[in-house]
Amino acid sequence: MVRLVDPGPAPGSSALTLTMRTPGDDFDLVAGWLVSEGAVAAPADVVAMRLCPDEDNTVEVALARGVEPPRPRAFATTSACGVCGSDTVVEVRAGLRWPVATDPMTVGADVIAALPDLLRERQRAFDRTGGLHAAGLFTADGEPLYVREDVGRHNAVDKVVGAALRDGALPAAGTVLQVSGRASFELVQKAARAGIPVLSAISAPSTLAVDLADECGLTLLGFVRGDSMNVYSRADRLR
């Protein structure tokens, strides 16, 4: 659970969301979720995070004064695919802090083709369990910046984005987000809100994901396997 703490004159807290996740990198997960919800954009937006001492599996987060928290979820965030945080493509596009459409980066097709294997080499928990997804943020030359694993694909991306936020590396211009599964609407949303111009997936995208990528000017690739790949939007970034 993520709990918002008000450190003001009348201290208190309120629940923001409940998610199923693989333990580990919990602060990254919370920070990335806040980016995906459009609440934070810089390390200074998050004053503090801590594991709640009297409630297991709960992270308490305090936001900087003037930072508007996301609206509390009336339901649990699951590892399933879906439109969890926004209602429409228009709403997502309107909420972008950094327009990825203007990112001039290009990336070689050979680099994209190599990313699934580079990601797989760093999936330590998958080696032990065979049951986790992964997400990795790479440079245009294929150098890994952040790799995270989780039972939920969306959580793995949040962990990557959160790690970048906490390092002051957002917007993540000129980077490629490689994911181990399908490309859903929400994964495109998370990439766009983090300023990531290219999303690559080893499996299929949903129709809504393609629509959103096209609207946002994000390069979306699917079925990236071996020397083969499909390019669904902004193919001009691919060399």
CYANA upper distance limits for C-alpha pairs under 8 A (distance plus 0.5 A):
  1 MET  CA     15 ALA  CA      7.74
  1 MET  CA     16 LEU  CA      8.06
  1 MET  CA     17 THR  CA      6.33
  1 MET  CA     18 LEU  CA      4.82
  1 MET  CA     19 THR  CA      6.77
  1 MET  CA     57 ASN  CA      6.91
  1 MET  CA     58 THR  CA      5.12
  1 MET  CA     59 VAL  CA      6.85
  2 VAL  CA     15 ALA  CA      6.58
  2 VAL  CA     16 LEU  CA      6.01
  2 VAL  CA     17 THR  CA      5.91
  2 VAL  CA     18 LEU  CA      6.86
  2 VAL  CA     30 VAL  CA      7.61
  2 VAL  CA     58 THR  CA      6.33
  2 VAL  CA     59 VAL  CA      5.58
  2 VAL  CA     60 GLU  CA      6.59
  2 VAL  CA     61 VAL  CA      7.82
  3 ARG  CA     13 SER  CA      6.91
  3 ARG  CA     14 SER  CA      6.03
  3 ARG  CA     15 ALA  CA      4.84
  3 ARG  CA     16 LEU  CA      5.99
  3 ARG  CA     17 THR  CA      7.90
  3 ARG  CA     58 THR  CA      7.50
  3 ARG  CA     59 VAL  CA      6.58
  3 ARG  CA     60 GLU  CA      5.23
  3 ARG  CA     61 VAL  CA      6.74
  4 LEU  CA     13 SER  CA      5.84
  4 LEU  CA     14 SER  CA      5.81
  4 LEU  CA     15 ALA  CA      6.63
  4 LEU  CA     16 LEU  CA      6.87
  4 LEU  CA     60 GLU  CA      6.32
  4 LEU  CA     61 VAL  CA      5.63
  4 LEU  CA     62 ALA  CA      6.50
  4 LEU  CA     63 LEU  CA      8.37
  5 VAL  CA     11 PRO  CA      7.88
  5 VAL  CA     12 GLY  CA      6.43
  5 VAL  CA     13 SER  CA      4.82
  5 VAL  CA     14 SER  CA      7.25
  5 VAL  CA     60 GLU  CA      6.70
  5 VAL  CA     61 VAL  CA      6.24
  5 VAL  CA     62 ALA  CA      5.50
  5 VAL  CA     63 LEU  CA      8.35
  6 ASP  CA     10 ALA  CA      8.21
  6 ASP  CA     11 PRO  CA      5.81
  6 ASP  CA     12 GLY  CA      5.82
  6 ASP  CA     13 SER  CA      6.37
  6 ASP  CA     62 ALA  CA      6.90
  7 PRO  CA     11 PRO  CA      5.49
  7 PRO  CA     12 GLY  CA      7.63
  7 PRO  CA     62 ALA  CA      7.67
 15 ALA  CA     72 PRO  CA      7.36
 16 LEU  CA     70 PRO  CA      8.08
 16 LEU  CA     71 ARG  CA      7.65
 16 LEU  CA     72 PRO  CA      4.84
 16 LEU  CA     73 ARG  CA      6.52
 17 THR  CA     72 PRO  CA      6.63
 17 THR  CA     73 ARG  CA      5.75
 17 THR  CA     74 ALA  CA      8.24
 17 THR  CA     75 PHE  CA      7.94
 17 THR  CA     76 ALA  CA      6.94
 17 THR  CA     77 THR  CA      7.48
 18 LEU  CA     73 ARG  CA      8.40
 18 LEU  CA     75 PHE  CA      7.95
 18 LEU  CA     76 ALA  CA      5.36
 18 LEU  CA     77 THR  CA      6.39
 19 THR  CA     76 ALA  CA      6.15
 19 THR  CA     77 THR  CA      5.06
 19 THR  CA     78 THR  CA      6.23
 20 MET  CA     76 ALA  CA      8.48
 20 MET  CA     77 THR  CA      7.39
 20 MET  CA     78 THR  CA      6.16
 20 MET  CA     79 SER  CA      7.17
 20 MET  CA    152 GLY  CA      8.20
 21 ARG  CA     79 SER  CA      8.23
 21 ARG  CA    150 ASP  CA      6.86
 21 ARG  CA    151 VAL  CA      6.64
 21 ARG  CA    152 GLY  CA      7.04
 21 ARG  CA    155 ASN  CA      7.32
 22 THR  CA    149 GLU  CA      8.42
 22 THR  CA    150 ASP  CA      5.61
 22 THR  CA    151 VAL  CA      6.21
 22 THR  CA    152 GLY  CA      8.41
 25 ASP  CA     29 LEU  CA      6.79
 25 ASP  CA    159 LYS  CA      7.20
 26 ASP  CA     30 VAL  CA      6.79
 26 ASP  CA     59 VAL  CA      8.09
 26 ASP  CA    159 LYS  CA      8.15
 27 PHE  CA     31 ALA  CA      6.58
 27 PHE  CA     49 MET  CA      7.43
 27 PHE  CA     50 ARG  CA      8.40
 27 PHE  CA     59 VAL  CA      8.03
 27 PHE  CA    159 LYS  CA      8.50
 27 PHE  CA    162 GLY  CA      7.99
 28 ASP  CA     32 GLY  CA      6.45
 28 ASP  CA    158 ASP  CA      7.59
 28 ASP  CA    159 LYS  CA      5.14
 28 ASP  CA    160 VAL  CA      7.53
 28 ASP  CA    161 VAL  CA      7.91
 28 ASP  CA    162 GLY  CA      4.73
 28 ASP  CA    163 ALA  CA      5.57
 28 ASP  CA    166 ARG  CA      8.07
 29 LEU  CA     33 TRP  CA      6.60
 29 LEU  CA    155 ASN  CA      6.95
 29 LEU  CA    156 ALA  CA      8.22
 29 LEU  CA    158 ASP  CA      5.69
 29 LEU  CA    159 LYS  CA      4.70
 29 LEU  CA    160 VAL  CA      8.28
 29 LEU  CA    162 GLY  CA      6.41
 30 VAL  CA     34 LEU  CA      6.76
 30 VAL  CA     59 VAL  CA      8.20
 30 VAL  CA    158 ASP  CA      7.99
 30 VAL  CA    159 LYS  CA      8.11
 30 VAL  CA    162 GLY  CA      7.46
 31 ALA  CA     35 VAL  CA      6.93
 31 ALA  CA     46 VAL  CA      8.44
 31 ALA  CA    158 ASP  CA      7.99
 31 ALA  CA    159 LYS  CA      8.13
 31 ALA  CA    161 VAL  CA      8.12
 31 ALA  CA    162 GLY  CA      4.97
 31 ALA  CA    163 ALA  CA      8.12
 31 ALA  CA    165 LEU  CA      7.58
 31 ALA  CA    166 ARG  CA      7.99
 32 GLY  CA     36 SER  CA      6.68
 32 GLY  CA    157 VAL  CA      8.18
 32 GLY  CA    158 ASP  CA      4.68
 32 GLY  CA    159 LYS  CA      6.21
 32 GLY  CA    160 VAL  CA      7.59
 32 GLY  CA    161 VAL  CA      5.32
 32 GLY  CA    162 GLY  CA      4.10
 32 GLY  CA    163 ALA  CA      7.84
 32 GLY  CA    165 LEU  CA      7.75
 33 TRP  CA     37 GLU  CA      6.63
 33 TRP  CA    158 ASP  CA      5.93
 33 TRP  CA    162 GLY  CA      7.80
 34 LEU  CA     38 GLY  CA      6.86
 34 LEU  CA     39 ALA  CA      5.86
 34 LEU  CA     40 VAL  CA      6.36
 34 LEU  CA     70 PRO  CA      7.85
 35 VAL  CA     39 ALA  CA      6.29
 35 VAL  CA     40 VAL  CA      5.62
 35 VAL  CA     41 ALA  CA      6.64
 35 VAL  CA    161 VAL  CA      8.07
 35 VAL  CA    162 GLY  CA      7.93
 35 VAL  CA    190 LYS  CA      8.33
 35 VAL  CA    193 ARG  CA      7.39
 35 VAL  CA    194 ALA  CA      7.35
 36 SER  CA    158 ASP  CA      7.91
 36 SER  CA    189 GLN  CA      7.76
 36 SER  CA    190 LYS  CA      5.58
 36 SER  CA    193 ARG  CA      6.49
 36 SER  CA    194 ALA  CA      7.79
 37 GLU  CA     70 PRO  CA      6.71
 37 GLU  CA     85 GLY  CA      6.99
 38 GLY  CA     70 PRO  CA      7.87
 38 GLY  CA     95 GLY  CA      7.24
 38 GLY  CA     96 LEU  CA      8.25
 38 GLY  CA    193 ARG  CA      7.62
 39 ALA  CA     67 VAL  CA      7.43
 39 ALA  CA     68 GLU  CA      6.65
 39 ALA  CA     69 PRO  CA      6.15
 39 ALA  CA     70 PRO  CA      6.29
 40 VAL  CA     45 ASP  CA      6.18
 40 VAL  CA     46 VAL  CA      7.91
 40 VAL  CA     67 VAL  CA      7.70
 41 ALA  CA     45 ASP  CA      7.34
 41 ALA  CA    165 LEU  CA      7.62
 41 ALA  CA    170 LEU  CA      7.59
 42 ALA  CA     46 VAL  CA      8.23
 42 ALA  CA    165 LEU  CA      6.60
 42 ALA  CA    166 ARG  CA      8.09
 42 ALA  CA    168 GLY  CA      6.84
 42 ALA  CA    170 LEU  CA      7.59
 43 PRO  CA    165 LEU  CA      6.44
 43 PRO  CA    166 ARG  CA      5.76
 43 PRO  CA    167 ASP  CA      7.83
 43 PRO  CA    168 GLY  CA      6.48
 44 ALA  CA     64 ALA  CA      7.46
 45 ASP  CA     63 LEU  CA      6.28
 45 ASP  CA     64 ALA  CA      5.53
 45 ASP  CA     67 VAL  CA      7.08
 46 VAL  CA     61 VAL  CA      7.81
 46 VAL  CA     62 ALA  CA      6.67
 46 VAL  CA     63 LEU  CA      5.08
 46 VAL  CA     64 ALA  CA      6.25
 47 VAL  CA     61 VAL  CA      8.16
 47 VAL  CA     62 ALA  CA      5.91
 47 VAL  CA     63 LEU  CA      5.74
 47 VAL  CA     64 ALA  CA      5.90
 48 ALA  CA     61 VAL  CA      6.27
 48 ALA  CA     62 ALA  CA      5.72
 48 ALA  CA     63 LEU  CA      7.67
 49 MET  CA     59 VAL  CA      7.23
 49 MET  CA     60 GLU  CA      6.06
 49 MET  CA     61 VAL  CA      4.93
 49 MET  CA     62 ALA  CA      6.94
 50 ARG  CA     59 VAL  CA      6.19
 50 ARG  CA     60 GLU  CA      5.89
 50 ARG  CA     61 VAL  CA      7.22
 51 LEU  CA     57 ASN  CA      7.93
 51 LEU  CA     58 THR  CA      6.44
 51 LEU  CA     59 VAL  CA      5.12
 51 LEU  CA     60 GLU  CA      6.68
 52 CYS  CA     56 ASP  CA      7.33
 52 CYS  CA     57 ASN  CA      8.15
 52 CYS  CA     58 THR  CA      5.97
 52 CYS  CA     59 VAL  CA      6.13
 52 CYS  CA     60 GLU  CA      6.44
 63 LEU  CA     67 VAL  CA      6.73
 63 LEU  CA     69 PRO  CA      7.99
 77 THR  CA     84 CYS  CA      7.77
 78 THR  CA    152 GLY  CA      7.99
 79 SER  CA    151 VAL  CA      7.48
 79 SER  CA    152 GLY  CA      4.70
 79 SER  CA    153 ARG  CA      7.10
 79 SER  CA    154 HIS  CA      7.14
 79 SER  CA    155 ASN  CA      7.89
 80 ALA  CA    152 GLY  CA      7.73
 81 CYS  CA    184 SER  CA      6.84
 81 CYS  CA    185 PHE  CA      8.45
 81 CYS  CA    186 GLU  CA      7.93
 82 GLY  CA    184 SER  CA      7.71
 82 GLY  CA    185 PHE  CA      7.39
 82 GLY  CA    186 GLU  CA      7.04
 83 VAL  CA     87 ASP  CA      7.18
 83 VAL  CA    185 PHE  CA      7.12
 83 VAL  CA    186 GLU  CA      6.44
 84 CYS  CA    186 GLU  CA      7.62
 85 GLY  CA    186 GLU  CA      8.34
 86 SER  CA     91 GLU  CA      7.02
 86 SER  CA     92 VAL  CA      6.94
 87 ASP  CA     91 GLU  CA      7.19
 88 THR  CA     92 VAL  CA      7.08
 89 VAL  CA     93 ARG  CA      6.77
 89 VAL  CA    211 ASP  CA      8.24
 89 VAL  CA    212 LEU  CA      6.23
 89 VAL  CA    215 GLU  CA      8.15
 90 VAL  CA     94 ALA  CA      6.60
 91 GLU  CA     95 GLY  CA      6.77
 92 VAL  CA     96 LEU  CA      7.16
 92 VAL  CA    189 GLN  CA      7.20
 93 ARG  CA    215 GLU  CA      7.78
 93 ARG  CA    216 CYS  CA      6.63
 95 GLY  CA    193 ARG  CA      8.19
 96 LEU  CA    192 ALA  CA      7.47
 96 LEU  CA    193 ARG  CA      5.92
 97 ARG  CA    193 ARG  CA      7.18
 97 ARG  CA    195 GLY  CA      8.34
 98 TRP  CA    171 PRO  CA      7.31
 98 TRP  CA    192 ALA  CA      8.33
 98 TRP  CA    193 ARG  CA      7.51
 98 TRP  CA    194 ALA  CA      8.09
 98 TRP  CA    195 GLY  CA      5.95
 99 PRO  CA    103 ASP  CA      8.12
 99 PRO  CA    192 ALA  CA      8.23
 99 PRO  CA    195 GLY  CA      7.40
 99 PRO  CA    216 CYS  CA      7.86
100 VAL  CA    173 ALA  CA      8.24
100 VAL  CA    192 ALA  CA      6.92
100 VAL  CA    195 GLY  CA      6.10
100 VAL  CA    196 ILE  CA      7.10
100 VAL  CA    197 PRO  CA      5.71
100 VAL  CA    216 CYS  CA      7.25
100 VAL  CA    217 GLY  CA      6.62
100 VAL  CA    218 LEU  CA      6.63
101 ALA  CA    197 PRO  CA      7.80
101 ALA  CA    216 CYS  CA      6.58
101 ALA  CA    217 GLY  CA      4.52
101 ALA  CA    218 LEU  CA      6.61
102 THR  CA    217 GLY  CA      8.23
103 ASP  CA    173 ALA  CA      7.17
103 ASP  CA    174 GLY  CA      7.48
103 ASP  CA    197 PRO  CA      7.05
104 PRO  CA    174 GLY  CA      8.15
104 PRO  CA    237 ARG  CA      8.23
105 MET  CA    140 ALA  CA      8.18
105 MET  CA    173 ALA  CA      8.35
105 MET  CA    174 GLY  CA      5.64
105 MET  CA    175 THR  CA      8.45
105 MET  CA    197 PRO  CA      8.33
105 MET  CA    237 ARG  CA      6.99
106 THR  CA    140 ALA  CA      7.58
106 THR  CA    174 GLY  CA      8.26
106 THR  CA    236 ASP  CA      8.21
106 THR  CA    237 ARG  CA      4.83
106 THR  CA    238 LEU  CA      6.26
106 THR  CA    239 ARG  CA      7.09
107 VAL  CA    111 VAL  CA      7.35
107 VAL  CA    112 ILE  CA      7.90
107 VAL  CA    140 ALA  CA      5.74
107 VAL  CA    141 ASP  CA      7.82
107 VAL  CA    237 ARG  CA      6.70
107 VAL  CA    238 LEU  CA      5.75
107 VAL  CA    239 ARG  CA      6.24
108 GLY  CA    112 ILE  CA      7.09
108 GLY  CA    140 ALA  CA      8.14
108 GLY  CA    238 LEU  CA      6.27
108 GLY  CA    239 ARG  CA      4.95
109 ALA  CA    113 ALA  CA      6.64
109 ALA  CA    238 LEU  CA      6.54
109 ALA  CA    239 ARG  CA      6.22
110 ASP  CA    114 ALA  CA      6.84
110 ASP  CA    227 ASP  CA      8.33
111 VAL  CA    115 LEU  CA      6.94
111 VAL  CA    140 ALA  CA      7.96
111 VAL  CA    141 ASP  CA      7.08
111 VAL  CA    142 GLY  CA      6.26
112 ILE  CA    116 PRO  CA      8.43
112 ILE  CA    142 GLY  CA      8.22
112 ILE  CA    200 SER  CA      7.96
112 ILE  CA    224 VAL  CA      8.08
113 ALA  CA    224 VAL  CA      6.80
113 ALA  CA    225 ARG  CA      7.21
113 ALA  CA    226 GLY  CA      6.52
113 ALA  CA    227 ASP  CA      6.41
113 ALA  CA    228 SER  CA      7.90
113 ALA  CA    229 MET  CA      8.17
114 ALA  CA    118 LEU  CA      6.85
114 ALA  CA    142 GLY  CA      8.28
114 ALA  CA    226 GLY  CA      8.21
115 LEU  CA    119 LEU  CA      6.47
115 LEU  CA    142 GLY  CA      7.33
115 LEU  CA    178 GLN  CA      7.21
116 PRO  CA    120 ARG  CA      6.57
116 PRO  CA    178 GLN  CA      7.53
116 PRO  CA    179 VAL  CA      8.34
116 PRO  CA    180 SER  CA      7.70
116 PRO  CA    202 ILE  CA      7.47
116 PRO  CA    224 VAL  CA      7.99
116 PRO  CA    225 ARG  CA      8.02
117 ASP  CA    121 GLU  CA      6.68
118 LEU  CA    122 ARG  CA      7.43
119 LEU  CA    123 GLN  CA      7.19
119 LEU  CA    134 ALA  CA      7.95
119 LEU  CA    135 ALA  CA      7.92
119 LEU  CA    136 GLY  CA      6.84
119 LEU  CA    147 VAL  CA      7.86
119 LEU  CA    178 GLN  CA      7.96
119 LEU  CA    180 SER  CA      8.44
122 ARG  CA    147 VAL  CA      7.66
123 GLN  CA    127 ASP  CA      6.94
123 GLN  CA    134 ALA  CA      7.31
123 GLN  CA    148 ARG  CA      8.42
123 GLN  CA    149 GLU  CA      7.40
124 ARG  CA    128 ARG  CA      7.30
125 ALA  CA    129 THR  CA      6.63
125 ALA  CA    130 GLY  CA      8.17
125 ALA  CA    132 LEU  CA      7.50
125 ALA  CA    149 GLU  CA      7.63
126 PHE  CA    130 GLY  CA      5.07
126 PHE  CA    131 GLY  CA      6.45
126 PHE  CA    132 LEU  CA      5.86
126 PHE  CA    133 HIS  CA      8.03
126 PHE  CA    149 GLU  CA      8.44
131 GLY  CA    151 VAL  CA      7.28
132 LEU  CA    149 GLU  CA      6.78
132 LEU  CA    150 ASP  CA      5.87
132 LEU  CA    151 VAL  CA      5.08
132 LEU  CA    152 GLY  CA      7.87
133 HIS  CA    149 GLU  CA      6.12
133 HIS  CA    150 ASP  CA      5.99
133 HIS  CA    151 VAL  CA      6.21
133 HIS  CA    152 GLY  CA      6.92
133 HIS  CA    153 ARG  CA      6.06
133 HIS  CA    156 ALA  CA      7.39
133 HIS  CA    179 VAL  CA      8.26
133 HIS  CA    180 SER  CA      6.28
133 HIS  CA    181 GLY  CA      7.57
134 ALA  CA    147 VAL  CA      7.60
134 ALA  CA    148 ARG  CA      6.20
134 ALA  CA    149 GLU  CA      4.80
134 ALA  CA    150 ASP  CA      6.87
134 ALA  CA    153 ARG  CA      7.21
134 ALA  CA    156 ALA  CA      6.16
134 ALA  CA    157 VAL  CA      8.23
134 ALA  CA    179 VAL  CA      6.48
134 ALA  CA    180 SER  CA      5.93
135 ALA  CA    147 VAL  CA      6.27
135 ALA  CA    148 ARG  CA      6.16
135 ALA  CA    149 GLU  CA      7.04
135 ALA  CA    153 ARG  CA      7.93
135 ALA  CA    156 ALA  CA      5.97
135 ALA  CA    157 VAL  CA      5.98
135 ALA  CA    160 VAL  CA      7.35
135 ALA  CA    177 LEU  CA      7.45
135 ALA  CA    178 GLN  CA      6.17
135 ALA  CA    179 VAL  CA      4.96
135 ALA  CA    180 SER  CA      6.89
136 GLY  CA    144 PRO  CA      7.48
136 GLY  CA    145 LEU  CA      7.87
136 GLY  CA    146 TYR  CA      6.05
136 GLY  CA    147 VAL  CA      4.69
136 GLY  CA    148 ARG  CA      6.99
136 GLY  CA    157 VAL  CA      8.19
136 GLY  CA    160 VAL  CA      7.20
136 GLY  CA    177 LEU  CA      6.22
136 GLY  CA    178 GLN  CA      5.74
136 GLY  CA    179 VAL  CA      7.05
137 LEU  CA    144 PRO  CA      6.62
137 LEU  CA    145 LEU  CA      5.96
137 LEU  CA    146 TYR  CA      5.75
137 LEU  CA    147 VAL  CA      6.98
137 LEU  CA    160 VAL  CA      7.43
137 LEU  CA    175 THR  CA      7.13
137 LEU  CA    176 VAL  CA      6.25
137 LEU  CA    177 LEU  CA      5.16
137 LEU  CA    178 GLN  CA      6.93
138 PHE  CA    142 GLY  CA      5.94
138 PHE  CA    143 GLU  CA      5.78
138 PHE  CA    144 PRO  CA      4.97
138 PHE  CA    145 LEU  CA      5.92
138 PHE  CA    146 TYR  CA      7.82
138 PHE  CA    175 THR  CA      6.11
138 PHE  CA    176 VAL  CA      5.68
138 PHE  CA    177 LEU  CA      6.91
138 PHE  CA    178 GLN  CA      8.08
139 THR  CA    143 GLU  CA      5.66
139 THR  CA    144 PRO  CA      7.10
139 THR  CA    145 LEU  CA      7.60
139 THR  CA    174 GLY  CA      7.19
139 THR  CA    175 THR  CA      5.25
139 THR  CA    176 VAL  CA      6.75
140 ALA  CA    174 GLY  CA      6.95
140 ALA  CA    175 THR  CA      6.26
140 ALA  CA    176 VAL  CA      7.15
146 TYR  CA    160 VAL  CA      6.36
146 TYR  CA    163 ALA  CA      7.72
146 TYR  CA    164 ALA  CA      8.07
147 VAL  CA    160 VAL  CA      6.78
148 ARG  CA    156 ALA  CA      6.02
148 ARG  CA    157 VAL  CA      7.98
148 ARG  CA    159 LYS  CA      6.64
148 ARG  CA    160 VAL  CA      6.39
149 GLU  CA    156 ALA  CA      5.62
149 GLU  CA    159 LYS  CA      8.50
150 ASP  CA    155 ASN  CA      6.59
150 ASP  CA    156 ALA  CA      5.51
151 VAL  CA    155 ASN  CA      8.10
151 VAL  CA    156 ALA  CA      8.23
152 GLY  CA    156 ALA  CA      6.85
153 ARG  CA    157 VAL  CA      6.97
153 ARG  CA    179 VAL  CA      8.11
153 ARG  CA    180 SER  CA      8.27
153 ARG  CA    181 GLY  CA      7.75
154 HIS  CA    158 ASP  CA      6.72
154 HIS  CA    186 GLU  CA      7.97
154 HIS  CA    187 LEU  CA      6.87
155 ASN  CA    159 LYS  CA      6.60
156 ALA  CA    160 VAL  CA      6.93
157 VAL  CA    161 VAL  CA      6.66
157 VAL  CA    179 VAL  CA      8.34
157 VAL  CA    187 LEU  CA      7.87
157 VAL  CA    190 LYS  CA      7.95
158 ASP  CA    162 GLY  CA      6.32
158 ASP  CA    190 LYS  CA      8.00
159 LYS  CA    163 ALA  CA      6.60
160 VAL  CA    164 ALA  CA      6.90
161 VAL  CA    165 LEU  CA      6.69
161 VAL  CA    194 ALA  CA      7.16
162 GLY  CA    166 ARG  CA      6.64
163 ALA  CA    167 ASP  CA      6.81
164 ALA  CA    168 GLY  CA      6.74
164 ALA  CA    169 ALA  CA      5.39
164 ALA  CA    170 LEU  CA      6.63
164 ALA  CA    172 ALA  CA      8.15
165 LEU  CA    169 ALA  CA      6.17
165 LEU  CA    170 LEU  CA      6.03
170 LEU  CA    194 ALA  CA      6.89
170 LEU  CA    195 GLY  CA      7.45
171 PRO  CA    194 ALA  CA      6.10
171 PRO  CA    195 GLY  CA      5.13
171 PRO  CA    196 ILE  CA      7.60
172 ALA  CA    194 ALA  CA      6.74
172 ALA  CA    195 GLY  CA      5.64
172 ALA  CA    196 ILE  CA      5.66
173 ALA  CA    195 GLY  CA      6.30
173 ALA  CA    196 ILE  CA      6.15
173 ALA  CA    197 PRO  CA      7.09
174 GLY  CA    196 ILE  CA      7.60
174 GLY  CA    197 PRO  CA      7.17
175 THR  CA    196 ILE  CA      6.42
175 THR  CA    197 PRO  CA      7.06
175 THR  CA    198 VAL  CA      7.17
176 VAL  CA    196 ILE  CA      7.11
176 VAL  CA    197 PRO  CA      7.29
176 VAL  CA    198 VAL  CA      5.27
176 VAL  CA    199 LEU  CA      6.34
176 VAL  CA    200 SER  CA      7.61
177 LEU  CA    191 ALA  CA      7.83
177 LEU  CA    196 ILE  CA      7.53
177 LEU  CA    198 VAL  CA      6.70
177 LEU  CA    199 LEU  CA      5.32
177 LEU  CA    200 SER  CA      6.58
178 GLN  CA    199 LEU  CA      6.58
178 GLN  CA    200 SER  CA      5.28
178 GLN  CA    201 ALA  CA      6.39
179 VAL  CA    183 ALA  CA      8.23
179 VAL  CA    199 LEU  CA      8.28
179 VAL  CA    200 SER  CA      6.87
179 VAL  CA    201 ALA  CA      5.55
179 VAL  CA    202 ILE  CA      7.43
180 SER  CA    201 ALA  CA      6.72
180 SER  CA    202 ILE  CA      6.38
180 SER  CA    203 SER  CA      8.27
181 GLY  CA    201 ALA  CA      6.52
181 GLY  CA    202 ILE  CA      6.21
181 GLY  CA    203 SER  CA      5.97
181 GLY  CA    204 ALA  CA      8.38
182 ARG  CA    201 ALA  CA      6.39
182 ARG  CA    202 ILE  CA      7.19
182 ARG  CA    203 SER  CA      5.19
182 ARG  CA    204 ALA  CA      5.57
182 ARG  CA    205 PRO  CA      6.13
182 ARG  CA    206 SER  CA      8.39
182 ARG  CA    222 GLY  CA      8.20
183 ALA  CA    187 LEU  CA      6.60
183 ALA  CA    188 VAL  CA      7.52
183 ALA  CA    200 SER  CA      8.32
183 ALA  CA    201 ALA  CA      6.40
183 ALA  CA    203 SER  CA      7.66
183 ALA  CA    204 ALA  CA      6.71
183 ALA  CA    205 PRO  CA      4.80
183 ALA  CA    206 SER  CA      7.02
183 ALA  CA    209 ALA  CA      7.22
183 ALA  CA    222 GLY  CA      7.82
184 SER  CA    188 VAL  CA      7.03
184 SER  CA    205 PRO  CA      6.29
184 SER  CA    206 SER  CA      6.03
184 SER  CA    208 LEU  CA      8.05
184 SER  CA    209 ALA  CA      5.84
185 PHE  CA    189 GLN  CA      6.78
185 PHE  CA    206 SER  CA      7.29
185 PHE  CA    208 LEU  CA      6.14
185 PHE  CA    209 ALA  CA      4.46
185 PHE  CA    210 VAL  CA      8.23
185 PHE  CA    212 LEU  CA      7.41
186 GLU  CA    190 LYS  CA      6.59
186 GLU  CA    209 ALA  CA      7.99
187 LEU  CA    191 ALA  CA      6.68
187 LEU  CA    209 ALA  CA      8.42
188 VAL  CA    192 ALA  CA      6.60
188 VAL  CA    199 LEU  CA      7.67
188 VAL  CA    209 ALA  CA      6.64
188 VAL  CA    212 LEU  CA      7.50
188 VAL  CA    213 ALA  CA      6.86
189 GLN  CA    193 ARG  CA      6.59
189 GLN  CA    212 LEU  CA      8.08
190 LYS  CA    194 ALA  CA      6.76
191 ALA  CA    195 GLY  CA      6.89
191 ALA  CA    196 ILE  CA      5.60
191 ALA  CA    197 PRO  CA      7.89
191 ALA  CA    198 VAL  CA      8.42
191 ALA  CA    199 LEU  CA      7.56
192 ALA  CA    196 ILE  CA      6.10
192 ALA  CA    197 PRO  CA      7.35
192 ALA  CA    216 CYS  CA      7.68
192 ALA  CA    218 LEU  CA      7.53
196 ILE  CA    218 LEU  CA      8.33
197 PRO  CA    217 GLY  CA      8.24
197 PRO  CA    218 LEU  CA      5.56
197 PRO  CA    219 THR  CA      6.65
198 VAL  CA    218 LEU  CA      6.34
198 VAL  CA    219 THR  CA      5.13
198 VAL  CA    220 LEU  CA      6.58
198 VAL  CA    221 LEU  CA      8.42
199 LEU  CA    218 LEU  CA      7.98
199 LEU  CA    219 THR  CA      6.72
199 LEU  CA    220 LEU  CA      5.57
199 LEU  CA    221 LEU  CA      6.79
200 SER  CA    220 LEU  CA      6.55
200 SER  CA    221 LEU  CA      5.18
200 SER  CA    222 GLY  CA      6.50
200 SER  CA    224 VAL  CA      7.62
201 ALA  CA    205 PRO  CA      8.26
201 ALA  CA    221 LEU  CA      6.63
201 ALA  CA    222 GLY  CA      5.31
201 ALA  CA    223 PHE  CA      6.85
201 ALA  CA    224 VAL  CA      6.64
202 ILE  CA    222 GLY  CA      6.24
202 ILE  CA    223 PHE  CA      5.13
202 ILE  CA    224 VAL  CA      5.07
202 ILE  CA    225 ARG  CA      6.67
203 SER  CA    222 GLY  CA      5.98
203 SER  CA    223 PHE  CA      4.91
203 SER  CA    224 VAL  CA      7.41
204 ALA  CA    222 GLY  CA      5.81
204 ALA  CA    223 PHE  CA      6.32
205 PRO  CA    209 ALA  CA      6.56
205 PRO  CA    210 VAL  CA      7.20
205 PRO  CA    222 GLY  CA      6.72
206 SER  CA    210 VAL  CA      6.99
207 THR  CA    211 ASP  CA      6.81
208 LEU  CA    212 LEU  CA      6.64
209 ALA  CA    213 ALA  CA      6.59
210 VAL  CA    214 ASP  CA      6.59
210 VAL  CA    220 LEU  CA      7.64
210 VAL  CA    232 TYR  CA      6.94
210 VAL  CA    233 SER  CA      7.59
211 ASP  CA    215 GLU  CA      6.69
212 LEU  CA    216 CYS  CA      6.57
213 ALA  CA    217 GLY  CA      6.40
213 ALA  CA    218 LEU  CA      5.34
213 ALA  CA    219 THR  CA      7.13
213 ALA  CA    220 LEU  CA      6.88
213 ALA  CA    233 SER  CA      7.02
214 ASP  CA    218 LEU  CA      6.86
214 ASP  CA    219 THR  CA      8.26
214 ASP  CA    233 SER  CA      5.99
214 ASP  CA    234 ARG  CA      7.72
217 GLY  CA    233 SER  CA      7.96
217 GLY  CA    234 ARG  CA      6.95
218 LEU  CA    233 SER  CA      7.30
218 LEU  CA    234 ARG  CA      6.89
219 THR  CA    231 VAL  CA      8.11
219 THR  CA    232 TYR  CA      7.79
219 THR  CA    233 SER  CA      5.58
219 THR  CA    234 ARG  CA      5.22
219 THR  CA    235 ALA  CA      7.05
219 THR  CA    237 ARG  CA      7.59
220 LEU  CA    231 VAL  CA      6.61
220 LEU  CA    232 TYR  CA      5.98
220 LEU  CA    233 SER  CA      5.93
220 LEU  CA    234 ARG  CA      7.79
221 LEU  CA    229 MET  CA      7.26
221 LEU  CA    230 ASN  CA      6.06
221 LEU  CA    231 VAL  CA      5.09
221 LEU  CA    232 TYR  CA      6.45
221 LEU  CA    233 SER  CA      8.13
222 GLY  CA    229 MET  CA      6.54
222 GLY  CA    230 ASN  CA      5.72
222 GLY  CA    231 VAL  CA      7.13
222 GLY  CA    232 TYR  CA      8.11
223 PHE  CA    228 SER  CA      7.76
223 PHE  CA    229 MET  CA      5.70
223 PHE  CA    230 ASN  CA      6.56
224 VAL  CA    228 SER  CA      6.41
224 VAL  CA    229 MET  CA      4.85
224 VAL  CA    230 ASN  CA      7.49
225 ARG  CA    229 MET  CA      6.87
231 VAL  CA    235 ALA  CA      6.58
